[in-house]
Amino acid sequence: MWRFKTSAGHFGYPIRQLRKTPPSGSKSSASRASPQTPVEELSGGNQQRLLLSFLPPDPRLLLLENPTRGLDLESVNWVWQHLQSYSRKGTCIVFSSPELDEILMVAGRVLVFFNGRVIMDAAATATDVQKLGRAIAGKV
């Protein structure tokens, strides 16, 4: 069960034009977005929704880097609910995040790499933020 309750951050997606933020001084782009609105003028949450709409219907594997970085809480919850629907259909989701709380709340299993090798492999329910922090620092 996905229990994401804190805000965290936004997809580290490689398409530079989709990383652009709304112009400074603009109000919530979500309220005035239309099909003609350029991607760079959409809110981060709407950009994320757009990216997710391009995913194939039944992928076997999704590799995601910082899937919620920079998003507001509502968008973060929407992203994880959307990804959960893929998981329920059998998609394996592998993601990285600097948000340790996010990892523990949405992951089933946690792997920590240090110096090119796995130094921690644990069920998310069997670890905590302190243990993850120590492992990230190479102190297991």
C-alpha positions as CSV (number, residue, x, y, z in Angstrom):
1,M,0.0,0.0,0.0
2,W,1.3,3.4,-0.9
3,R,1.3,5.7,2.1
4,F,3.1,8.8,0.8
5,K,2.3,11.7,3.1
6,T,5.2,14.2,2.9
7,S,6.2,16.4,0.0
8,A,9.3,15.5,-1.9
9,G,10.7,16.5,-5.1
10,H,10.3,16.0,-9.3
11,F,11.3,13.7,-12.1
12,G,15.0,13.9,-13.1
13,Y,13.8,13.4,-16.7
14,P,16.5,14.1,-19.4
15,I,14.4,16.2,-21.7
16,R,15.6,19.7,-20.9
17,Q,12.6,21.5,-22.3
18,L,10.3,19.6,-20.0
19,R,12.4,20.6,-17.0
20,K,11.7,24.3,-17.4
21,T,9.7,26.0,-14.7
22,P,6.9,28.5,-15.3
23,P,8.1,32.0,-15.9
24,S,8.7,34.1,-12.8
25,G,5.7,36.1,-11.7
26,S,3.3,33.7,-13.3
27,K,0.4,32.4,-11.1
28,S,-0.6,28.7,-11.0
29,S,-0.3,27.5,-14.5
30,A,-2.7,24.7,-13.7
31,S,-5.7,27.0,-13.5
32,R,-5.1,28.6,-16.9
33,A,-3.5,25.7,-18.8
34,S,-5.1,24.6,-22.1
35,P,-4.1,22.2,-24.8
36,Q,-2.3,25.0,-26.5
37,T,-0.2,25.9,-23.4
38,P,3.5,25.4,-24.0
39,V,5.0,22.7,-21.7
40,E,7.4,25.1,-20.1
41,E,4.5,27.2,-18.8
42,L,2.8,24.2,-17.1
43,S,3.2,23.7,-13.4
44,G,5.6,21.1,-12.3
45,G,2.8,18.8,-11.4
46,N,1.1,19.2,-14.8
47,Q,4.5,18.6,-16.5
48,Q,4.8,15.4,-14.5
49,R,1.3,14.3,-15.5
50,L,2.2,15.0,-19.1
51,L,5.4,12.9,-18.9
52,L,3.5,10.0,-17.3
53,S,0.9,10.1,-20.0
54,F,3.6,9.1,-22.5
55,L,4.4,5.9,-20.6
56,P,3.3,2.7,-22.4
57,P,0.2,1.0,-21.0
58,D,1.9,-2.1,-19.7
59,P,5.7,-1.7,-19.2
60,R,7.5,-4.5,-17.4
61,L,10.0,-2.1,-15.8
62,L,10.1,1.6,-15.0
63,L,13.4,3.2,-14.0
64,L,12.8,6.6,-12.4
65,E,15.2,9.2,-11.0
66,N,13.7,11.5,-8.4
67,P,10.2,11.0,-9.7
68,T,8.7,13.7,-7.4
69,R,11.4,16.3,-7.0
70,G,10.0,19.8,-6.8
71,L,6.4,18.9,-6.8
72,D,3.7,20.1,-4.4
73,L,2.1,17.6,-2.1
74,E,-1.0,17.1,-4.2
75,S,1.1,16.3,-7.3
76,V,3.4,14.0,-5.3
77,N,0.4,12.0,-4.2
78,W,-1.0,11.9,-7.7
79,V,2.3,10.7,-9.2
80,W,2.6,7.9,-6.6
81,Q,-1.0,6.8,-7.1
82,H,-0.5,6.7,-10.8
83,L,2.7,4.7,-10.4
84,Q,0.9,2.4,-8.0
85,S,-1.6,1.5,-10.7
86,Y,1.4,0.3,-12.8
87,S,2.7,-1.7,-9.9
88,R,-0.7,-3.4,-9.4
89,K,-0.6,-4.5,-13.0
90,G,2.8,-6.2,-12.5
91,T,5.3,-3.4,-13.5
92,C,8.5,-3.4,-11.6
93,I,9.3,0.2,-10.5
94,V,12.9,1.0,-9.6
95,F,13.5,4.6,-8.5
96,S,16.1,6.8,-6.8
97,S,15.3,9.7,-4.5
98,P,17.3,11.8,-2.1
99,E,14.2,11.8,0.1
100,L,14.7,9.0,2.5
101,D,11.2,9.3,4.0
102,E,9.8,9.0,0.5
103,I,11.8,5.8,-0.1
104,L,10.6,4.2,3.1
105,M,7.0,5.2,2.4
106,V,6.6,3.9,-1.1
107,A,9.3,1.3,-1.7
108,G,8.9,-2.4,-0.9
109,R,12.6,-3.0,-1.0
110,V,15.6,-0.7,-0.5
111,L,19.1,-1.1,-2.1
112,V,21.9,1.2,-1.1
113,F,25.0,1.4,-3.3
114,F,28.4,2.6,-2.0
115,N,31.6,2.6,-4.0
116,G,29.9,0.7,-6.9
117,R,28.5,-2.2,-4.8
118,V,25.3,-2.9,-2.9
119,I,26.0,-2.5,0.8
120,M,22.4,-2.7,2.0
121,D,19.5,-4.8,0.7
122,A,16.5,-4.6,3.0
123,A,12.7,-4.6,3.1
124,A,11.6,-0.9,3.5
125,T,9.7,-2.0,6.7
126,A,12.9,-3.5,8.2
127,T,14.9,-0.3,8.1
128,D,14.6,3.4,9.0
129,V,16.1,6.8,8.0
130,Q,19.0,6.5,10.4
131,K,20.1,3.1,9.0
132,L,19.7,4.4,5.4
133,G,21.8,7.4,6.2
134,R,24.6,5.3,7.7
135,A,24.5,3.0,4.7
136,I,24.6,5.9,2.3
137,A,27.7,7.1,4.1
138,G,29.2,3.6,3.8
139,K,28.9,2.8,7.5
140,V,27.1,-0.5,7.7
